[in-house]
Amino acid sequence: MAHSPKHTVRSDNEAIEQLRNAIEMDQSHYQAYWMLGHTYAANKQFDEAIAAAEKAVELSERTPGALGILGSSCRTAGLVTLR
């Protein structure tokens, strides 16, 4: 029976570094900005998360995923309240 490869979790700093490298190679890659925003938000770096998410929204022409991470980051940072 074949075993699937063991998956490891990268630290947030490693993930951020890899995403920044991807953005350096292709600054129009909105998915890299989206994932960078998600990673920053998970690490409670909300200013950075919002900036990356705003760029993802701009580049993706407002896709739901990019808008979602922007809204989530703003809400978690306390910039938006739900009624």
Secondary structure, DSSP 4 states (H G I P E B T S, - for coil): -PPPPPP-PPPHHHHHHHHHHHHHH-TT-HHHHHHHHHHHHHTT-HHHHHHHHHHHHHHHTS-HHHHHHHHHHHHHTTS----
